[in-house]
Amino acid sequence: MKPYAIRKAHQNDVKTMHELLLQSAQKGLLLPRALIYLYVHIRNFYVAESRGGEIVACCALTPIWEELGEICSLVVRDDLRRQGLGRCLVNACINECGALHLKKIFALTYQKIFFLSLGFNVVEKDILPQKIWADCVNCPKYPDCDEIAVLLDISEKKDAQATSTV
Ligand SMILES: CC(C)(COP(=O)(O)OP(=O)(O)OC[C@H]1O[C@@H](n2cnc3c(N)ncnc32)[C@H](O)[C@@H]1OP(=O)(O)O)[C@@H](O)C(=O)NCCC(=O)NCCS
């Protein structure tokens, strides 16, 4: 039996997700998410759960516009990195894109190598105006955001595998 399962998140996961995200947010690696945000958007999230029931990673797929989604709030507990959990969470999001009629997904990130390894390409932020209207204008970093925009065209990704366990 594999040690971690990837599944959709539920409300009981929120406090641990919040703590995981806060730890990386305090290091400036991602934006913090308020508890209320996580409860309201819980349907967007996947988590990685250990056999003992511990939540060790999470990731959200957020629809942004027609055919466009965003990977956000991705974090793996720091002692469990480089074991494939991040890849499995993003692949779970990619596998859901068909059901949501999303053809492209992007992320704003400092983790360029991670996303390139999953088939994303670096793009200019100005090809994502909907993200800027919806979120970026309210971000403390706007307009001097130093995150990198990466985009994946799902139709070009032939090797996204259904991965439910690590
Ligand atoms: C980014 C993050 C989610 C990656 O999760 P992970 O489980 O460690 O990543 P994976 O093990 O699935 O890595 C997949 C591939 O990405 C690349 N990669 C991941 N982390 C890397 C790093 N620190 N340096 C270089 N390459 C890296 C590697 O190619 C890796 O494959 P390999 O281990 O077979 O060489 C994790 O490092 C993290 O939580 N970081 C802090 C929060 C953060 O920055 N989130 C991103 C917000 S957009």
PDBQT file of the ligand as one rigid body, heavy atoms in Angstrom, charges set to zero:
ROOT
HETATM    1  C1  LIG A 201       7.038  23.538  -5.013  1.00  0.00    +0.000 C 
HETATM    2  C2  LIG A 201       6.675  22.291  -4.211  1.00  0.00    +0.000 C 
HETATM    3  C3  LIG A 201       5.163  22.235  -4.043  1.00  0.00    +0.000 C 
HETATM    4  C4  LIG A 201       7.167  21.072  -4.968  1.00  0.00    +0.000 C 
HETATM    5  O1  LIG A 201       6.671  19.910  -4.309  1.00  0.00    +0.000 OA
HETATM    6  P1  LIG A 201       7.536  18.558  -4.252  1.00  0.00    +0.000 P 
HETATM    7  O2  LIG A 201       6.660  17.484  -3.758  1.00  0.00    +0.000 OA
HETATM    8  O3  LIG A 201       8.794  18.813  -3.502  1.00  0.00    +0.000 OA
HETATM    9  O4  LIG A 201       7.901  18.346  -5.781  1.00  0.00    +0.000 OA
HETATM   10  P2  LIG A 201       8.087  16.950  -6.541  1.00  0.00    +0.000 P 
HETATM   11  O5  LIG A 201       8.819  15.989  -5.652  1.00  0.00    +0.000 OA
HETATM   12  O6  LIG A 201       6.789  16.502  -7.072  1.00  0.00    +0.000 OA
HETATM   13  O7  LIG A 201       9.060  17.421  -7.707  1.00  0.00    +0.000 OA
HETATM   14  C5  LIG A 201       8.775  17.171  -9.074  1.00  0.00    +0.000 C 
HETATM   15  C6  LIG A 201       9.943  17.675  -9.875  1.00  0.00    +0.000 C 
HETATM   16  O8  LIG A 201      10.046  19.095  -9.772  1.00  0.00    +0.000 OA
HETATM   17  C7  LIG A 201      11.432  19.484  -9.754  1.00  0.00    +0.000 C 
HETATM   18  N1  LIG A 201      11.700  20.115  -8.473  1.00  0.00    +0.000 N 
HETATM   19  C8  LIG A 201      10.900  20.169  -7.391  1.00  0.00    +0.000 A 
HETATM   20  N2  LIG A 201      11.480  20.879  -6.403  1.00  0.00    +0.000 NA
HETATM   21  C9  LIG A 201      12.662  21.282  -6.880  1.00  0.00    +0.000 A 
HETATM   22  C10 LIG A 201      13.729  22.056  -6.324  1.00  0.00    +0.000 A 
HETATM   23  N3  LIG A 201      13.677  22.551  -5.082  1.00  0.00    +0.000 N 
HETATM   24  N4  LIG A 201      14.817  22.279  -7.083  1.00  0.00    +0.000 NA
HETATM   25  C11 LIG A 201      14.908  21.772  -8.324  1.00  0.00    +0.000 A 
HETATM   26  N5  LIG A 201      13.915  21.019  -8.909  1.00  0.00    +0.000 NA
HETATM   27  C12 LIG A 201      12.829  20.794  -8.195  1.00  0.00    +0.000 A 
HETATM   28  C13 LIG A 201      12.234  18.215  -9.949  1.00  0.00    +0.000 C 
HETATM   29  O9  LIG A 201      12.410  18.033 -11.343  1.00  0.00    +0.000 OA
HETATM   30  C14 LIG A 201      11.300  17.161  -9.396  1.00  0.00    +0.000 C 
HETATM   31  O10 LIG A 201      11.508  15.886  -9.926  1.00  0.00    +0.000 OA
HETATM   32  P3  LIG A 201      12.698  14.946  -9.314  1.00  0.00    +0.000 P 
HETATM   33  O11 LIG A 201      12.614  15.033  -7.823  1.00  0.00    +0.000 OA
HETATM   34  O12 LIG A 201      12.356  13.594  -9.864  1.00  0.00    +0.000 OA
HETATM   35  O13 LIG A 201      13.978  15.521  -9.838  1.00  0.00    +0.000 OA
HETATM   36  C15 LIG A 201       7.369  22.313  -2.815  1.00  0.00    +0.000 C 
HETATM   37  O14 LIG A 201       8.748  22.540  -3.003  1.00  0.00    +0.000 OA
HETATM   38  C16 LIG A 201       6.822  23.370  -1.864  1.00  0.00    +0.000 C 
HETATM   39  O15 LIG A 201       5.870  23.126  -1.139  1.00  0.00    +0.000 OA
HETATM   40  N6  LIG A 201       7.449  24.564  -1.869  1.00  0.00    +0.000 N 
HETATM   41  C17 LIG A 201       7.033  25.660  -0.973  1.00  0.00    +0.000 C 
HETATM   42  C18 LIG A 201       5.736  26.296  -1.397  1.00  0.00    +0.000 C 
HETATM   43  C19 LIG A 201       5.776  26.774  -2.825  1.00  0.00    +0.000 C 
HETATM   44  O16 LIG A 201       6.729  27.390  -3.279  1.00  0.00    +0.000 OA
HETATM   45  N7  LIG A 201       4.686  26.476  -3.546  1.00  0.00    +0.000 N 
HETATM   46  C20 LIG A 201       4.525  26.835  -4.943  1.00  0.00    +0.000 C 
HETATM   47  C21 LIG A 201       3.521  27.931  -5.082  1.00  0.00    +0.000 C 
HETATM   48  S1  LIG A 201       3.088  28.196  -6.786  1.00  0.00    +0.000 SA
ENDROOT
TORSDOF 0
